[in-house]
């Protein structure tokens, strides 16, 4: 599976850790930046590039990171076709996939340890959308609105 990932300075350490661990696990990781730590960088260009790549890359999933993950989730969700969910634990990551077929998970680099962040991301990546009718119906309603 291909995983697109992006961050600004606030979660640079977490991104580097996740890229390394996910590659070790056999994932193909596409890093949309930041590629160097810069305390003055801004997250929207990195996050939007990542979100656009997820939408264009059928079957791929994404991970967007920042200090809290809130702004990154908001930025990613501005891209048509993205369903980004903020997850601060494995239960939310699993439910984002199972109930919302989220294609991007957002995490705050300042909200958990590196290993907890990895567990959240792996749960998200390892969880399939079962396609239950009630959940698909709700996703379709959101998509209909988005496409108007």
Backbone torsions as a table, in degrees:
resi	resn	phi	psi	omega
1	UNK	NA	140.7	176.0
2	UNK	-92.9	135.4	-179.4
3	UNK	-124.1	122.7	175.1
4	UNK	-94.4	139.4	-175.7
5	UNK	-141.3	146.0	178.6
6	UNK	-155.6	154.2	176.4
7	UNK	-158.7	172.0	165.6
8	UNK	-107.5	-162.9	-177.9
9	UNK	-61.3	-31.2	-170.1
10	UNK	-65.8	-23.5	178.8
11	UNK	-129.1	26.3	-177.6
12	UNK	-57.6	-43.8	-179.7
13	UNK	-62.8	-42.5	178.6
14	UNK	-63.8	-42.8	179.2
15	UNK	-60.0	-46.5	-179.4
16	UNK	-60.5	-41.1	178.6
17	UNK	-63.8	-47.2	-178.5
18	UNK	-64.5	-42.4	178.9
19	UNK	-57.5	-47.6	-179.3
20	UNK	-62.6	-49.6	-177.9
21	UNK	-65.0	-42.4	-178.9
22	UNK	-66.8	-37.7	175.5
23	UNK	-63.8	-41.7	176.3
24	UNK	-58.7	-33.7	-179.4
25	UNK	-80.9	-2.2	177.1
26	UNK	95.9	5.4	176.9
27	UNK	-77.7	146.9	170.6
28	UNK	-89.2	114.4	-174.1
29	UNK	-107.7	128.8	175.5
30	UNK	-109.4	114.8	-175.3
31	UNK	-95.8	113.3	-179.0
32	UNK	-93.6	11.5	177.6
33	UNK	100.3	175.5	-3.6
34	UNK	-65.5	148.1	-177.7
35	UNK	-98.4	-8.6	175.8
36	UNK	-147.5	150.4	179.5
37	UNK	-72.8	122.6	177.0
38	UNK	-138.8	106.5	-175.5
39	UNK	-64.0	-7.9	-179.5
40	UNK	-105.6	2.5	-177.4
41	UNK	-72.9	165.0	-179.1
42	UNK	-118.5	138.6	-174.5
43	UNK	-73.3	-31.7	-171.5
44	UNK	-53.7	-45.1	-179.4
45	UNK	-61.1	-40.1	179.4
46	UNK	-66.6	-46.0	-174.6
47	UNK	-68.9	-43.4	-179.6
48	UNK	-64.9	-40.7	176.8
49	UNK	-60.5	-42.1	178.5
50	UNK	-64.0	-46.2	-178.7
51	UNK	-63.2	-42.5	177.5
52	UNK	-62.1	-38.9	179.5
53	UNK	-65.7	-39.7	178.2
54	UNK	-61.3	-45.6	-179.2
55	UNK	-64.0	-37.8	-177.5
56	UNK	-78.5	-14.7	-172.6
57	UNK	-112.3	87.7	-174.9
58	UNK	-54.6	130.0	179.0
59	UNK	89.3	-10.4	179.5
60	UNK	-82.7	158.9	173.6
61	UNK	-125.3	166.3	-176.9
62	UNK	-132.1	158.2	176.7
63	UNK	-133.4	122.7	176.5
64	UNK	-120.4	138.3	-170.7
65	UNK	-131.6	148.4	173.7
66	UNK	-160.2	-164.6	179.2
67	UNK	-61.4	-52.2	178.6
68	UNK	-109.3	-22.2	-174.9
69	UNK	90.3	-13.5	-176.9
70	UNK	-65.2	-54.7	-179.1
71	UNK	-62.2	-36.1	-179.2
72	UNK	-67.1	-40.4	176.1
73	UNK	-62.7	-44.0	180.0
74	UNK	-62.0	-47.6	-179.9
75	UNK	-61.0	-46.0	-179.4
76	UNK	-60.9	-39.8	-177.6
77	UNK	-71.3	-8.0	174.8
78	UNK	-77.0	-15.5	-179.9
79	UNK	-85.7	123.3	-178.9
80	UNK	-57.2	129.7	178.8
81	UNK	98.1	-6.9	179.1
82	UNK	-91.3	139.3	168.7
83	UNK	-127.1	91.8	-178.0
84	UNK	-97.8	135.1	-178.9
85	UNK	-123.8	133.6	174.4
86	UNK	-80.6	127.6	-179.4
87	UNK	-129.7	126.3	178.0
88	UNK	-110.8	2.4	175.8
89	UNK	-157.1	170.1	-175.9
90	UNK	-67.9	-31.2	178.9
91	UNK	-63.4	-44.4	178.7
92	UNK	-66.2	-36.5	178.1
93	UNK	-63.7	-45.4	179.3
94	UNK	-63.4	-45.7	-178.9
95	UNK	-66.6	-32.3	177.6
96	UNK	-59.3	-38.1	178.3
97	UNK	-79.7	-48.1	-174.1
98	UNK	-66.8	-38.2	-174.3
99	UNK	-101.0	-29.1	-173.2
100	UNK	-118.0	-3.0	-175.1
101	UNK	47.0	42.8	178.9
102	UNK	-58.5	141.4	178.6
103	UNK	-109.1	-2.9	175.4
104	UNK	-140.4	137.8	172.9
105	UNK	-111.2	137.9	177.9
106	UNK	-111.1	135.9	178.2
107	UNK	-132.6	152.0	173.1
108	UNK	-96.0	124.0	-179.8
109	UNK	-65.9	-18.7	-179.4
110	UNK	-100.7	10.3	-171.0
111	UNK	-106.1	-14.4	-178.1
112	UNK	-157.9	169.8	176.8
113	UNK	-71.6	167.3	177.1
114	UNK	-59.4	-44.9	-178.1
115	UNK	-66.5	-39.8	176.1
116	UNK	-64.2	-39.3	176.4
117	UNK	-61.0	-42.3	177.5
118	UNK	-61.1	-44.9	-180.0
119	UNK	-60.9	-39.9	178.3
120	UNK	-63.7	-47.5	-178.3
121	UNK	-64.9	-44.9	179.9
122	UNK	-62.7	-39.7	176.8
123	UNK	-60.2	-45.0	178.5
124	UNK	-59.7	-49.1	-177.0
125	UNK	-67.7	-32.2	-176.0
126	UNK	-86.7	-8.1	-177.1
127	UNK	-96.1	128.7	176.8
128	UNK	-92.7	156.0	171.8
129	UNK	-85.5	115.4	-176.4
130	UNK	-74.2	-13.0	175.4
131	UNK	76.0	24.5	177.8
132	UNK	-56.4	140.5	-173.6
133	UNK	-55.6	-43.2	-177.3
134	UNK	-64.3	-37.6	179.2
135	UNK	-73.3	-41.3	178.9
136	UNK	-63.7	-39.5	178.3
137	UNK	-58.4	-42.4	-179.4
138	UNK	-69.4	-40.9	176.3
139	UNK	-61.8	-42.1	178.8
140	UNK	-62.2	-38.9	177.8
141	UNK	-62.8	-41.7	177.0
142	UNK	-63.8	-45.6	-179.2
143	UNK	-63.1	-39.4	177.8
144	UNK	-59.6	-45.7	179.3
145	UNK	-63.8	-45.6	-179.4
146	UNK	-58.2	-35.2	-175.8
147	UNK	-87.1	-1.0	176.9
148	UNK	-84.0	NA	NA
